[in-house]
Every structure is written in structure tokens, then in C-alpha cells.
Amino acid sequence: MLQQIIGLIIIAFFLARLFWQKQKKQIASAEFMFWFIFWLLAAGAIICLKWIDRLVAGLGFTGSGIDVLIYIGVAVLFYLVFRARLKLEKIERDITKIVREISLNNKK
């Protein structure tokens, strides 16, 4: 129970920071909504941890619900890193193309 309270306090801190960044216009509306929903889902997972434990046990897994949530979280993080890497490579290709065009235009 103490871990759940600590987790919810941490999520409340992140939500407060998120609202502060939105107020200061440091993040876009779409990014705000993504992180707001993410933190609300995380809070919901913490609140419903006993239910998740029963669900996981019912599905035949030997670990607890928190273990499954951690595995899912790690998988999502790897996916997000993969997407960020793809986006970065596209930006690098676009920059190379623009620099090449500028260089060719300056030669003329």
C-alpha cells in the first residue's frame, strides 16, 4: 500500500509538471494529451494493481501484476526508442538532401 501511495505521489508530481509546461507553452497540445493520458493510465494501473494481479494469475502467468506491467513498460520504451531512431534518421536524410541542394545551387 505504501508503494502505491508513493507511486501516486510521483505521478501527481509529473502531472503538475506537465500542466506547468503546458501553461508556459513549452509543449504542444498533442504532446500534452499523450503524456496526460499516459500518466492517467499509469495511475489507473497502480490503483487497480490487485485486479491486475488476479487477471495475470487467471491468464496462467506465475509473476505478479507489477512484473507484467514492468515488462509491458520496457517493451513500450524499446518501441518508442525505435520510433525516435527512425525519425532521427529521416531528419538526417532530409538535412543531407537540403545541404546538397544548397551546395549545388551555390556552385552555379
Backbone bond lengths (Angstrom), bond angles and torsions (degrees), N, CA, C in turn:
res aa  C-N    CA-C-N  psi(-1)  N-CA   C-N-CA  omega(-1)  CA-C   N-CA-C  phi
1 M - - - 1.445 - - 1.529 111.13 -
2 L 1.324 116.89 -39.43 1.465 120.42 179.42 1.522 110.91 -63.55
3 Q 1.347 116.06 -39.50 1.464 119.34 179.01 1.522 110.95 -63.50
4 Q 1.331 116.82 -37.27 1.461 120.26 178.49 1.524 110.94 -65.39
5 I 1.309 116.80 -41.30 1.472 120.46 179.30 1.522 110.03 -65.20
6 I 1.315 116.89 -43.58 1.470 120.78 178.36 1.528 109.97 -62.46
7 G 1.329 116.30 -43.39 1.472 120.48 178.25 1.521 111.60 -60.65
8 L 1.311 117.30 -43.47 1.464 120.88 179.35 1.524 112.12 -67.38
9 I 1.332 117.02 -34.78 1.476 120.19 175.97 1.526 109.98 -65.11
10 I 1.324 116.56 -42.01 1.467 120.49 178.75 1.530 110.11 -63.52
11 I 1.336 116.94 -43.36 1.468 120.30 178.46 1.525 110.43 -63.97
12 A 1.326 117.89 -39.33 1.466 120.56 176.86 1.526 110.74 -61.43
13 F 1.330 117.09 -39.03 1.469 120.62 176.54 1.525 110.63 -61.91
14 F 1.347 116.60 -46.08 1.463 119.93 -179.96 1.529 111.49 -64.65
15 L 1.326 117.11 -37.75 1.462 119.74 176.82 1.526 111.26 -65.53
16 A 1.320 117.22 -39.98 1.464 120.37 177.43 1.523 110.67 -62.32
17 R 1.334 116.23 -43.58 1.473 120.14 177.38 1.528 110.94 -63.44
18 L 1.324 116.47 -37.37 1.457 121.11 179.38 1.523 110.64 -63.60
19 F 1.336 116.90 -45.64 1.461 120.15 177.99 1.527 111.32 -65.34
20 W 1.326 116.95 -37.01 1.472 120.47 178.08 1.525 110.12 -63.70
21 Q 1.348 117.23 -43.80 1.467 120.50 178.90 1.524 111.32 -64.74
22 K 1.330 117.06 -37.24 1.471 120.48 177.75 1.523 110.36 -66.53
23 Q 1.315 116.73 -40.54 1.465 120.88 179.36 1.526 110.75 -64.32
24 K 1.325 117.32 -37.82 1.464 122.00 179.19 1.522 112.19 -82.63
25 K 1.353 116.64 1.50 1.471 123.59 179.48 1.529 111.86 59.71
26 Q 1.332 115.89 38.58 1.455 121.20 177.61 1.525 112.16 -90.12
27 I 1.339 117.04 -15.12 1.463 120.90 177.19 1.518 109.01 -132.43
28 A 1.322 115.35 153.46 1.463 121.32 -179.87 1.531 110.13 -78.08
29 S 1.317 115.70 164.00 1.463 120.70 -178.85 1.525 112.08 -62.46
30 A 1.328 117.23 -41.25 1.466 120.26 -179.49 1.528 110.91 -64.75
31 E 1.320 116.23 -41.66 1.463 120.15 178.34 1.528 110.65 -66.32
32 F 1.332 115.97 -39.33 1.463 120.31 176.77 1.520 110.84 -59.36
33 M 1.334 116.72 -46.93 1.464 120.59 -178.89 1.527 111.29 -63.80
34 F 1.340 117.24 -40.61 1.458 120.46 178.91 1.522 110.45 -58.90
35 W 1.340 116.95 -50.74 1.466 120.17 -177.03 1.519 111.98 -71.37
36 F 1.329 117.42 -33.44 1.463 120.45 177.27 1.524 110.41 -62.63
37 I 1.330 116.39 -47.48 1.465 120.40 178.31 1.523 110.48 -64.93
38 F 1.338 117.63 -40.50 1.464 121.72 178.42 1.523 110.54 -57.38
39 W 1.332 117.59 -49.15 1.463 120.33 -177.23 1.527 111.73 -70.97
40 L 1.333 117.77 -32.58 1.459 119.33 174.85 1.533 110.97 -66.02
41 L 1.328 117.67 -40.45 1.464 120.96 176.61 1.521 111.05 -64.60
42 A 1.334 116.26 -39.30 1.467 119.95 177.77 1.528 110.40 -63.37
43 A 1.320 116.91 -42.42 1.470 120.14 177.76 1.526 110.37 -64.48
44 G 1.320 116.36 -41.32 1.456 120.10 177.24 1.521 112.17 -62.01
45 A 1.335 116.95 -39.46 1.465 120.71 177.88 1.525 110.77 -64.45
46 I 1.323 117.02 -38.40 1.465 120.21 179.06 1.528 110.56 -68.37
47 I 1.319 116.68 -41.70 1.460 120.39 -179.45 1.530 110.85 -66.78
48 C 1.317 117.05 -37.43 1.475 121.74 -176.36 1.526 112.43 -97.17
49 L 1.305 118.24 27.38 1.462 121.39 -174.32 1.531 112.59 -62.26
50 K 1.310 117.76 -38.99 1.479 119.88 178.99 1.525 110.71 -65.55
51 W 1.320 117.14 -39.62 1.459 121.43 176.42 1.525 110.62 -63.43
52 I 1.345 116.43 -41.62 1.468 120.93 177.88 1.523 110.03 -63.89
53 D 1.336 117.60 -39.14 1.469 121.13 175.85 1.532 110.83 -58.07
54 R 1.319 116.70 -45.89 1.473 120.10 179.65 1.520 111.03 -65.51
55 L 1.327 116.68 -40.52 1.462 120.98 178.96 1.521 111.00 -61.87
56 V 1.327 116.07 -45.97 1.467 121.34 -179.71 1.528 110.32 -63.65
57 A 1.325 116.87 -42.96 1.467 120.44 178.00 1.527 110.46 -64.19
58 G 1.321 117.03 -38.73 1.458 121.24 178.61 1.517 112.77 -65.79
59 L 1.332 116.44 -29.04 1.460 120.51 178.11 1.520 112.38 -81.72
60 G 1.338 116.62 -6.80 1.457 120.01 175.51 1.514 115.44 96.87
61 F 1.318 117.53 6.79 1.466 120.01 177.73 1.530 109.03 -80.56
62 T 1.330 115.91 146.60 1.462 119.86 -178.46 1.524 112.03 -88.09
63 G 1.325 118.45 -22.00 1.457 121.33 -178.27 1.516 111.75 -77.70
64 S 1.307 114.92 171.70 1.463 119.67 177.73 1.532 109.58 -85.94
65 G 1.316 115.23 172.03 1.453 120.59 -178.96 1.517 112.80 -62.62
66 I 1.325 116.35 -35.80 1.464 119.45 -179.67 1.518 110.91 -65.95
67 D 1.340 117.32 -34.60 1.461 120.27 176.53 1.529 110.57 -62.60
68 V 1.320 116.12 -44.13 1.463 120.44 179.52 1.526 110.01 -63.85
69 L 1.329 117.47 -41.51 1.465 120.13 178.30 1.525 111.46 -62.77
70 I 1.319 116.83 -38.07 1.469 120.40 178.12 1.524 110.16 -66.32
71 Y 1.326 117.46 -42.98 1.471 120.62 178.48 1.523 110.62 -61.52
72 I 1.318 116.25 -44.32 1.462 119.72 178.77 1.530 110.13 -63.95
73 G 1.336 116.97 -41.38 1.463 120.72 178.61 1.514 112.67 -61.36
74 V 1.324 116.99 -42.49 1.468 120.70 178.34 1.527 110.24 -64.23
75 A 1.328 116.91 -42.39 1.463 120.33 178.76 1.530 111.13 -62.23
76 V 1.325 116.89 -42.15 1.467 120.60 178.54 1.525 110.45 -64.88
77 L 1.325 117.64 -39.91 1.468 120.48 178.22 1.525 111.33 -62.99
78 F 1.320 117.04 -43.34 1.466 119.56 177.12 1.523 110.90 -61.23
79 Y 1.326 117.02 -40.67 1.457 120.30 178.43 1.529 110.80 -63.46
80 L 1.332 117.48 -43.61 1.463 120.69 179.66 1.527 111.98 -64.79
81 V 1.330 117.09 -38.04 1.468 120.41 176.36 1.528 109.72 -64.44
82 F 1.325 116.38 -41.22 1.462 120.55 178.09 1.523 110.55 -61.15
83 R 1.344 117.20 -46.31 1.468 120.41 178.86 1.524 111.58 -63.02
84 A 1.318 117.82 -39.86 1.466 121.18 179.21 1.528 110.40 -65.28
85 R 1.334 116.31 -38.73 1.465 119.70 178.50 1.523 110.82 -64.45
86 L 1.333 117.91 -42.35 1.464 121.15 177.80 1.523 111.17 -62.41
87 K 1.323 116.16 -42.17 1.464 119.99 179.95 1.525 110.66 -65.67
88 L 1.335 116.87 -39.77 1.460 121.10 178.52 1.523 111.32 -64.15
89 E 1.322 117.23 -41.45 1.463 120.13 177.53 1.513 111.35 -63.09
90 K 1.334 117.89 -39.70 1.461 120.79 177.95 1.522 110.59 -64.02
91 I 1.322 117.14 -41.87 1.463 120.59 178.28 1.521 110.07 -62.85
92 E 1.330 118.25 -41.77 1.457 121.25 178.41 1.523 111.08 -62.58
93 R 1.340 117.69 -41.49 1.470 120.34 177.60 1.520 110.66 -63.54
94 D 1.345 117.00 -41.98 1.462 120.76 179.38 1.525 111.09 -64.10
95 I 1.317 117.58 -41.22 1.472 120.84 178.65 1.526 109.97 -64.60
96 T 1.319 117.07 -43.06 1.461 120.47 178.50 1.523 110.38 -60.56
97 K 1.325 117.36 -43.04 1.469 121.54 179.40 1.524 110.69 -62.96
98 I 1.328 117.36 -43.98 1.473 121.27 -179.46 1.522 110.45 -65.21
99 V 1.326 117.57 -45.01 1.464 121.07 179.83 1.526 110.40 -62.95
100 R 1.322 116.58 -40.11 1.470 120.42 178.52 1.518 110.57 -62.53
101 E 1.337 117.59 -44.29 1.467 120.74 179.05 1.522 111.49 -65.00
102 I 1.317 117.77 -40.97 1.464 120.80 178.96 1.520 109.92 -64.86
103 S 1.317 116.54 -41.51 1.458 120.59 179.51 1.524 111.42 -63.35
104 L 1.331 117.50 -43.24 1.461 120.69 179.50 1.531 110.84 -67.46
105 N 1.320 117.58 -36.80 1.457 120.14 178.69 1.519 112.32 -69.80
106 N 1.329 118.41 -32.52 1.457 121.78 179.43 1.533 111.68 -74.18
107 K 1.326 117.94 -25.57 1.459 121.11 178.51 1.523 110.84 -68.55
108 K 1.310 115.84 -33.49 1.477 120.56 -176.57 1.467 107.86 -74.04
